[in-house]
């Protein structure tokens, strides 16, 4: 016994809106912590931890129009929250360590983990729910880079 199965065919056209990243997510809490140790007046290794959360938005993604419908049916998308965390290890080299403005270069390596991006799709007017498919799988990525900047010495012990 397969039970009751409702099958229907609907000829329709759809119009989708342009979707930008900011339409799907809003900026949430971001926290960073960096610890460093001055091995010399010119060289400073550091360890950095970062966490960021983006809040998912609920929006109308598109609409279906058909002669079988009395009004266009909205296709809704409910994006889930997106969380990302990273750990980075690097070092800075200061060119003028005794000046109040200290130019530096640094290099770093690390790893960043991002959770999967999921979205719940539905068409409420037709009582259709497509579940919560994964748009992008969660991943851990290797990161590396270089930075340059100016440090400002507040005192002999902090900058």
C-alpha positions as CSV (number, residue, x, y, z in Angstrom):
1,X,0.0,0.0,0.0
2,X,1.6,3.3,-1.1
3,X,-1.0,5.4,0.5
4,X,-2.4,8.5,-1.0
5,X,-0.2,10.4,-3.5
6,X,-1.3,13.7,-4.8
7,X,0.1,14.4,-8.3
8,X,-0.6,17.6,-10.3
9,X,0.8,19.4,-13.2
10,X,1.1,23.1,-13.3
11,X,2.3,25.2,-16.2
12,X,3.7,28.4,-14.8
13,X,6.3,31.1,-15.4
14,X,8.6,32.3,-12.7
15,X,10.3,35.7,-12.1
16,X,13.2,35.7,-9.8
17,X,14.8,38.7,-8.2
18,X,18.5,39.4,-8.2
19,X,20.0,38.2,-4.9
20,X,23.0,39.7,-3.3
21,X,24.9,38.3,-0.3
22,X,23.5,41.1,2.0
23,X,19.9,40.0,1.0
24,X,20.5,36.5,2.4
25,X,22.5,37.4,5.5
26,X,22.9,40.2,8.0
27,X,26.1,40.8,9.9
28,X,26.1,39.3,13.4
29,X,28.6,39.1,16.2
30,X,32.3,39.1,15.2
31,X,35.0,38.4,17.8
32,X,38.7,38.3,17.4
33,X,41.6,37.7,19.9
34,X,45.2,38.1,19.1
35,X,48.1,37.2,21.4
36,X,51.6,38.2,20.6
37,X,55.0,38.1,22.2
38,X,57.9,40.5,21.4
39,X,61.0,38.2,21.0
40,X,63.0,41.3,20.1
41,X,62.3,45.0,19.4
42,X,61.9,44.0,15.7
43,X,60.2,40.6,15.7
44,X,56.8,39.6,17.2
45,X,55.1,36.2,16.6
46,X,51.4,36.1,17.1
47,X,48.4,33.7,17.4
48,X,45.0,34.9,16.3
49,X,41.5,33.4,16.9
50,X,38.5,34.8,15.0
51,X,34.8,34.0,15.1
52,X,32.0,35.5,12.9
53,X,28.3,34.8,12.7
54,X,26.0,35.9,10.0
55,X,22.3,35.8,10.6
56,X,20.1,34.2,7.9
57,X,17.2,36.2,6.5
58,X,13.8,35.1,5.4
59,X,12.8,36.6,2.0
60,X,10.7,36.2,-1.1
61,X,13.0,34.8,-3.7
62,X,10.7,34.6,-6.7
63,X,7.1,34.2,-7.8
64,X,5.1,31.8,-9.9
65,X,2.5,33.0,-12.3
66,X,-0.1,30.7,-13.9
67,X,-3.6,30.7,-15.3
68,X,-4.4,28.0,-12.8
69,X,-3.6,30.4,-9.9
70,X,-5.8,33.3,-8.8
71,X,-2.7,35.4,-7.9
72,X,1.1,34.9,-8.3
73,X,2.5,32.5,-5.7
74,X,5.6,33.6,-3.7
75,X,8.6,31.3,-3.5
76,X,10.1,31.9,0.0
77,X,13.7,31.3,1.1
78,X,14.7,31.1,4.7
79,X,18.5,31.1,4.9
80,X,20.1,29.6,8.0
81,X,22.7,31.3,10.1
82,X,26.3,31.0,8.9
83,X,29.2,30.6,11.4
84,X,32.9,30.8,10.7
85,X,35.9,30.3,12.9
86,X,39.6,30.6,12.2
87,X,43.0,30.2,13.9
88,X,46.1,31.9,12.5
89,X,49.8,31.8,13.4
90,X,52.1,34.5,12.1
91,X,54.9,36.9,12.8
92,X,55.5,40.7,12.4
93,X,58.7,42.5,11.5
94,X,59.0,46.1,12.6
95,X,61.2,48.4,10.5
96,X,61.5,51.3,13.0
97,X,60.9,49.7,16.4
98,X,61.6,52.7,18.6
99,X,59.5,55.3,16.8
100,X,55.9,56.0,17.9
101,X,54.6,55.0,14.5
102,X,56.1,51.6,13.6
103,X,55.8,50.4,10.0
104,X,55.6,46.6,9.8
105,X,55.1,43.6,7.5
106,X,53.8,40.3,8.6
107,X,53.0,36.8,7.3
108,X,50.6,34.2,8.5
109,X,49.2,30.7,8.0
110,X,46.1,29.2,9.4
111,X,42.9,27.3,9.0
112,X,39.3,28.6,8.7
113,X,36.2,26.5,9.1
114,X,32.8,27.6,7.7
115,X,29.5,25.8,8.4
116,X,27.3,24.6,5.6
117,X,24.9,27.1,4.0
118,X,21.4,25.8,4.0
119,X,18.1,27.3,2.8
120,X,14.5,26.3,3.4
121,X,12.5,26.8,0.2
122,X,8.7,26.8,0.2
123,X,5.7,27.9,-1.8
124,X,3.0,28.6,0.9
125,X,0.2,29.2,-1.6
126,X,0.6,25.7,-3.0
127,X,1.6,24.1,0.3
128,X,4.9,23.0,-1.1
129,X,8.0,22.6,1.1
130,X,11.3,21.6,-0.4
131,X,13.1,20.9,2.9
132,X,16.4,22.5,3.8
133,X,18.9,21.7,0.9
134,X,22.6,22.5,1.3
135,X,23.7,25.3,-1.1
136,X,27.4,25.1,0.0
137,X,28.8,22.4,2.1
138,X,30.8,23.2,5.3
139,X,34.5,23.3,4.7
140,X,37.8,23.8,6.4
141,X,40.3,25.8,4.3
142,X,44.0,26.5,4.6
143,X,44.7,30.3,4.7
144,X,47.9,32.2,4.2
145,X,48.8,35.8,3.6
146,X,50.9,38.9,4.1
147,X,50.0,42.1,5.8
148,X,51.6,45.6,6.0
149,X,50.7,48.4,8.3
150,X,51.5,51.0,10.9
151,X,51.6,50.2,14.6
152,X,51.2,53.0,17.1
153,X,53.0,52.6,20.5
154,X,50.8,53.6,23.3
155,X,53.5,52.8,25.9
156,X,56.5,50.6,26.2
157,X,54.3,47.6,26.9
158,X,51.3,48.1,24.5
159,X,50.6,49.1,20.9
